[in-house]
Amino acid sequence: MAARSYIGDIAGGTATVTVQLQATQTLKEFAVSWVNAAAGKIELSMSSSSQIGTAQPDSNVLARVSCSAGANTASMTLPIRAPVKAFQNIYVHCTGTGNLGTFVLN
């Protein structure tokens, strides 16, 4: 069975997107793009609670990117290694008013 990709929208502001995984697989990449409307952060985590603002997050945080103010666009593709099981949740937390974006988990 081929690994599945998951695509989601980042709503902006202080928000969390929950992705329920549909297959047992290893996630290898977190690709994210956003419009910088305000300073903030985007965090990929196995924890439902955001650790944005924590200088040394625990091992549940898989990736984190910073968003600077200025109404420009940015994107990053970050390598990750996250074995997951079917029906497990993974979370994308964000801060920063108006930082709208899209992410892809592969």
Backbone as ProteinMPNN parsed JSONL, in Angstrom:
{"seq_chain_A": "MAARSYIGDIAGGTATVTVQLQATQTLKEFAVSWVNAAAGKIELSMSSSSQIGTAQPDSNVLARVSCSAGANTASMTLPIRAPVKAFQNIYVHCTGTGNLGTFVLN", "coords_chain_A": {"N_chain_A": [[0.843, -1.178, 0.0], [0.616, 2.167, -0.881], [2.097, 5.066, 0.592], [0.167, 7.611, 2.115], [-0.683, 11.015, 1.393], [-1.371, 14.022, 3.208], [-3.313, 16.897, 3.228], [-3.844, 20.207, 4.303], [-5.437, 23.242, 5.486], [-4.171, 26.253, 6.876], [-5.51, 28.283, 9.203], [-4.892, 30.796, 10.253], [-4.197, 33.263, 12.804], [-4.531, 32.31, 16.271], [-4.717, 29.051, 16.214], [-5.6, 25.586, 15.669], [-5.11, 22.819, 13.575], [-6.437, 19.676, 13.18], [-5.411, 16.566, 12.081], [-6.602, 13.509, 11.18], [-5.023, 10.576, 10.805], [-5.066, 8.146, 8.23], [-3.794, 5.806, 7.648], [-1.307, 3.376, 8.566], [1.959, 4.362, 8.575], [5.093, 5.977, 7.741], [5.618, 9.292, 8.202], [7.399, 11.555, 6.249], [7.923, 14.112, 5.418], [7.23, 17.567, 5.851], [5.649, 19.974, 4.311], [5.108, 23.379, 3.972], [3.354, 26.365, 3.291], [2.78, 29.894, 3.439], [1.152, 33.078, 3.989], [2.647, 35.901, 5.186], [1.263, 37.793, 7.44], [1.468, 38.692, 9.962], [3.729, 38.548, 12.743], [4.534, 35.296, 13.83], [4.171, 31.736, 14.463], [4.365, 28.404, 13.102], [3.619, 25.128, 13.863], [4.269, 21.674, 13.841], [2.979, 18.892, 15.416], [2.726, 16.066, 17.626], [1.208, 16.373, 19.768], [-1.819, 17.572, 21.19], [-1.786, 19.993, 22.424], [-0.473, 23.138, 21.897], [2.972, 24.02, 21.756], [4.119, 26.326, 21.13], [6.077, 29.114, 21.812], [7.469, 27.888, 23.758], [10.709, 27.478, 24.639], [12.275, 25.149, 24.542], [10.815, 22.712, 23.264], [9.073, 19.571, 23.895], [9.615, 16.15, 22.746], [7.386, 15.661, 21.186], [6.947, 17.691, 19.41], [7.459, 18.049, 16.083], [8.258, 19.735, 14.034], [8.899, 23.23, 13.409], [8.217, 26.482, 12.265], [9.038, 29.927, 11.719], [7.132, 32.885, 11.272], [7.402, 35.963, 9.774], [6.376, 39.392, 10.081], [4.804, 41.278, 7.428], [3.319, 40.839, 5.094], [4.18, 39.175, 2.992], [4.943, 36.191, 1.072], [5.847, 32.851, 2.018], [7.592, 29.718, 2.095], [8.382, 26.403, 3.154], [10.036, 23.263, 3.18], [10.303, 20.649, 5.241], [12.276, 17.991, 6.411], [11.067, 15.154, 8.111], [10.705, 12.467, 10.456], [8.386, 10.419, 11.26], [6.838, 7.845, 12.572], [3.568, 6.667, 12.262], [0.231, 5.63, 13.177], [-2.79, 4.213, 11.852], [-5.696, 6.166, 12.267], [-4.624, 7.744, 14.24], [-4.06, 11.007, 15.602], [-2.583, 14.012, 14.357], [-1.182, 17.263, 14.719], [-1.381, 20.652, 13.596], [-0.339, 23.571, 14.735], [-0.824, 27.092, 15.01], [0.155, 30.571, 15.212], [-0.352, 34.102, 14.965], [-2.025, 36.592, 13.553], [-3.873, 36.4, 10.648], [-2.031, 34.856, 9.237], [-2.292, 32.951, 6.837], [-2.359, 29.756, 5.264], [-1.138, 26.706, 3.711], [-0.598, 23.228, 4.189], [1.265, 20.208, 3.583], [1.545, 16.878, 4.36], [3.707, 14.239, 3.915]], "CA_chain_A": [[0.0, 0.0, 0.0], [1.393, 3.397, -0.988], [1.909, 6.04, 1.675], [-0.816, 8.632, 1.798], [-0.388, 12.416, 1.707], [-2.444, 14.749, 3.888], [-3.268, 18.311, 2.896], [-4.731, 20.976, 5.157], [-5.341, 24.695, 5.467], [-3.822, 26.956, 8.104], [-6.553, 29.309, 9.259], [-4.391, 32.082, 10.729], [-4.514, 33.527, 14.202], [-4.189, 31.197, 17.153], [-5.61, 27.981, 15.776], [-5.027, 24.245, 15.514], [-5.726, 21.92, 12.599], [-6.262, 18.275, 13.553], [-5.455, 15.64, 10.952], [-6.692, 12.117, 11.592], [-4.303, 9.773, 9.825], [-5.891, 7.047, 7.739], [-3.0, 4.619, 7.374], [-0.049, 3.206, 9.276], [3.028, 4.721, 7.657], [6.06, 6.916, 8.303], [5.6, 10.604, 7.566], [8.785, 11.901, 5.968], [8.1, 15.492, 4.973], [6.221, 18.566, 6.19], [5.782, 21.121, 3.406], [4.166, 24.395, 4.416], [3.46, 27.691, 2.674], [1.891, 30.811, 4.14], [1.255, 34.51, 3.767], [3.057, 36.551, 6.436], [0.527, 39.017, 7.75], [1.879, 39.085, 11.31], [4.727, 37.65, 13.318], [3.93, 34.128, 14.443], [4.84, 30.454, 14.28], [3.59, 27.235, 12.682], [4.246, 23.997, 14.549], [3.741, 20.332, 13.611], [3.134, 18.233, 16.707], [1.934, 14.883, 17.976], [0.456, 16.776, 20.952], [-2.948, 18.462, 20.911], [-1.491, 21.287, 23.033], [0.615, 23.865, 21.261], [4.134, 24.366, 22.566], [4.666, 27.578, 20.61], [6.474, 29.953, 22.934], [8.328, 27.076, 24.607], [12.052, 27.532, 24.06], [12.736, 23.793, 24.287], [9.634, 21.839, 23.278], [9.366, 18.148, 24.069], [9.808, 15.374, 21.51], [6.158, 15.611, 20.393], [7.03, 18.716, 18.368], [8.239, 17.493, 14.97], [8.792, 20.821, 13.198], [8.376, 24.56, 13.734], [8.73, 27.553, 11.417], [8.689, 31.282, 12.15], [6.507, 33.764, 10.278], [7.685, 37.365, 10.081], [5.345, 40.301, 9.595], [5.173, 41.961, 6.206], [2.417, 40.526, 3.981], [4.826, 38.474, 1.886], [4.689, 34.758, 1.132], [6.999, 32.026, 2.348], [7.341, 28.284, 2.104], [9.482, 25.554, 3.612], [9.834, 21.823, 3.21], [11.145, 20.149, 6.322], [12.288, 16.535, 6.561], [10.686, 14.627, 9.423], [10.587, 11.011, 10.497], [7.346, 10.217, 12.264], [5.994, 6.665, 12.392], [2.209, 6.909, 12.741], [-0.723, 4.526, 13.012], [-4.113, 4.585, 11.359], [-6.617, 6.822, 13.192], [-3.889, 8.622, 15.149], [-4.149, 12.427, 15.246], [-1.399, 14.859, 14.342], [-1.715, 18.615, 14.85], [-0.645, 21.806, 13.101], [-0.692, 24.727, 15.55], [-0.284, 28.341, 14.468], [-0.13, 31.863, 15.821], [-0.12, 35.203, 14.023], [-3.262, 36.982, 12.9], [-3.851, 36.511, 9.196], [-1.033, 33.991, 8.607], [-3.029, 31.9, 6.153], [-1.452, 28.914, 4.516], [-1.474, 25.338, 3.357], [0.479, 22.282, 4.487], [1.186, 18.85, 3.045], [2.323, 15.861, 5.061], [3.989, 13.066, 3.071]], "C_chain_A": [[0.891, 1.245, 0.0], [1.085, 4.322, 0.184], [0.957, 7.13, 1.205], [-0.293, 10.014, 2.161], [-1.615, 13.041, 2.358], [-2.247, 16.228, 3.632], [-4.255, 19.045, 3.785], [-4.485, 22.465, 5.014], [-4.988, 25.217, 6.851], [-4.707, 28.191, 8.152], [-6.049, 30.686, 9.644], [-4.873, 32.357, 12.136], [-4.028, 32.385, 15.068], [-5.194, 30.088, 16.878], [-4.848, 26.667, 15.691], [-5.825, 23.489, 14.471], [-5.413, 20.497, 13.058], [-6.409, 17.417, 12.305], [-5.536, 14.235, 11.527], [-6.087, 11.267, 10.478], [-5.095, 8.522, 9.475], [-5.12, 5.758, 7.512], [-1.787, 4.571, 8.294], [1.06, 3.433, 8.266], [4.054, 5.563, 8.414], [5.973, 8.208, 7.517], [7.04, 11.074, 7.431], [9.012, 13.371, 5.655], [6.914, 16.35, 5.396], [6.5, 19.772, 5.311], [4.701, 22.122, 3.792], [4.429, 25.694, 3.662], [2.442, 28.59, 3.347], [2.129, 32.234, 3.68], [1.562, 35.143, 5.119], [2.279, 37.842, 6.634], [0.924, 39.551, 9.121], [2.969, 38.129, 11.772], [4.012, 36.489, 13.995], [4.755, 32.884, 14.185], [3.832, 29.432, 13.773], [4.342, 26.023, 13.211], [3.518, 22.701, 14.19], [4.016, 19.516, 14.86], [2.273, 16.981, 16.814], [1.035, 15.188, 19.175], [-0.663, 17.738, 20.574], [-2.745, 19.851, 21.51], [-0.292, 21.917, 22.351], [1.751, 24.108, 22.246], [4.844, 25.59, 21.992], [4.923, 28.498, 21.799], [7.331, 29.202, 23.935], [9.699, 27.007, 23.955], [12.587, 26.148, 23.714], [11.549, 22.85, 24.374], [10.03, 20.38, 23.46], [9.386, 17.434, 22.712], [8.536, 15.224, 20.677], [6.15, 16.64, 19.276], [7.992, 18.221, 17.292], [8.886, 18.566, 14.12], [8.155, 22.125, 13.639], [9.022, 25.568, 12.797], [8.244, 28.892, 11.967], [8.128, 32.072, 10.989], [6.824, 35.2, 10.68], [6.569, 38.233, 9.507], [5.77, 40.893, 8.251], [4.348, 41.634, 4.982], [3.145, 39.97, 2.76], [4.528, 36.978, 2.022], [5.986, 34.021, 1.434], [6.598, 30.562, 2.257], [8.591, 27.562, 2.581], [9.062, 24.103, 3.462], [10.838, 21.262, 4.199], [11.11, 18.625, 6.36], [11.893, 16.164, 7.985], [10.745, 13.108, 9.335], [9.629, 10.7, 11.624], [6.524, 8.977, 11.939], [4.621, 6.934, 13.015], [1.335, 5.701, 12.462], [-2.043, 5.064, 12.48], [-4.957, 5.108, 12.515], [-5.928, 7.635, 14.298], [-4.074, 10.057, 14.676], [-2.766, 13.056, 15.259], [-1.921, 16.288, 14.199], [-0.78, 19.647, 14.217], [-1.182, 23.01, 13.864], [-0.124, 25.976, 14.884], [-0.654, 29.515, 15.357], [0.139, 32.915, 14.758], [-1.367, 35.51, 13.224], [-3.068, 37.097, 11.394], [-2.79, 35.676, 8.502], [-1.739, 32.772, 8.007], [-2.059, 31.04, 5.364], [-2.015, 27.533, 4.243], [-0.29, 24.447, 3.755], [0.188, 20.943, 3.815], [2.093, 17.984, 3.887], [2.491, 14.665, 4.127], [4.709, 12.027, 3.882]], "O_chain_A": [[1.817, 1.347, 0.804], [-0.035, 4.355, 0.695], [0.956, 7.513, 0.035], [0.455, 10.166, 3.126], [-2.749, 12.641, 2.093], [-1.147, 16.755, 3.799], [-5.371, 18.574, 4.004], [-3.458, 22.894, 4.489], [-5.446, 24.692, 7.865], [-4.663, 29.037, 7.259], [-6.736, 31.672, 9.378], [-5.841, 31.756, 12.602], [-3.2, 31.581, 14.638], [-6.361, 30.175, 17.258], [-3.618, 26.643, 15.647], [-7.056, 23.511, 14.475], [-4.254, 20.158, 13.296], [-7.391, 17.521, 11.571], [-4.652, 13.811, 12.272], [-6.585, 11.25, 9.353], [-5.722, 7.914, 10.342], [-5.717, 4.724, 7.215], [-1.3, 5.608, 8.745], [1.103, 2.78, 7.223], [3.886, 5.826, 9.605], [6.221, 8.228, 6.312], [7.814, 11.0, 8.386], [10.153, 13.833, 5.627], [5.76, 15.931, 5.316], [7.464, 20.505, 5.534], [3.53, 21.766, 3.925], [5.578, 26.07, 3.428], [1.381, 28.135, 3.774], [3.15, 32.556, 3.072], [0.825, 34.945, 6.085], [2.616, 38.87, 6.047], [0.735, 40.733, 9.407], [3.105, 37.027, 11.241], [2.995, 36.685, 14.66], [5.901, 32.967, 13.743], [2.625, 29.564, 13.977], [5.554, 25.905, 13.028], [2.29, 22.644, 14.233], [5.156, 19.45, 15.32], [1.229, 16.865, 16.171], [0.201, 14.366, 19.555], [-0.474, 18.618, 19.734], [-3.454, 20.789, 21.146], [0.771, 21.305, 22.241], [1.516, 24.369, 23.426], [6.001, 25.863, 22.311], [4.077, 28.636, 22.683], [7.868, 29.805, 24.865], [9.827, 26.524, 22.83], [13.276, 25.985, 22.707], [11.297, 22.256, 25.423], [11.175, 20.0, 23.213], [9.195, 18.057, 21.667], [8.6, 14.708, 19.561], [5.424, 16.482, 18.295], [9.176, 18.002, 17.548], [9.95, 18.342, 13.543], [7.042, 22.148, 14.164], [10.229, 25.52, 12.559], [7.188, 28.98, 12.594], [8.593, 31.945, 9.857], [6.543, 35.605, 11.808], [5.898, 37.839, 8.553], [6.964, 40.996, 7.967], [4.665, 42.126, 3.899], [2.77, 40.261, 1.624], [3.915, 36.559, 3.005], [7.078, 34.508, 1.142], [5.419, 30.217, 2.334], [9.71, 28.053, 2.427], [7.888, 23.76, 3.598], [12.051, 21.38, 4.023], [10.032, 18.03, 6.344], [12.338, 16.791, 8.946], [10.827, 12.545, 8.243], [10.004, 10.714, 12.796], [5.608, 9.043, 11.119], [4.529, 7.376, 14.16], [1.656, 4.86, 11.622], [-2.36, 6.241, 12.65], [-4.932, 4.551, 13.613], [-6.596, 8.153, 15.192], [-4.23, 10.3, 13.479], [-1.9, 12.689, 16.053], [-2.986, 16.502, 13.62], [0.443, 19.53, 14.292], [-2.326, 23.422, 13.671], [0.937, 25.922, 14.263], [-1.613, 29.476, 16.128], [0.795, 32.632, 13.756], [-1.725, 34.762, 12.314], [-2.186, 37.82, 10.93], [-2.651, 35.77, 7.283], [-1.769, 31.699, 8.609], [-1.054, 31.534, 4.854], [-3.181, 27.238, 4.502], [0.867, 24.86, 3.668], [-0.957, 20.598, 3.524], [3.26, 18.308, 4.104], [1.505, 14.143, 3.607], [5.041, 10.96, 3.364]]}, "name": "protein", "num_of_chains": 1, "seq": "MAARSYIGDIAGGTATVTVQLQATQTLKEFAVSWVNAAAGKIELSMSSSSQIGTAQPDSNVLARVSCSAGANTASMTLPIRAPVKAFQNIYVHCTGTGNLGTFVLN"}
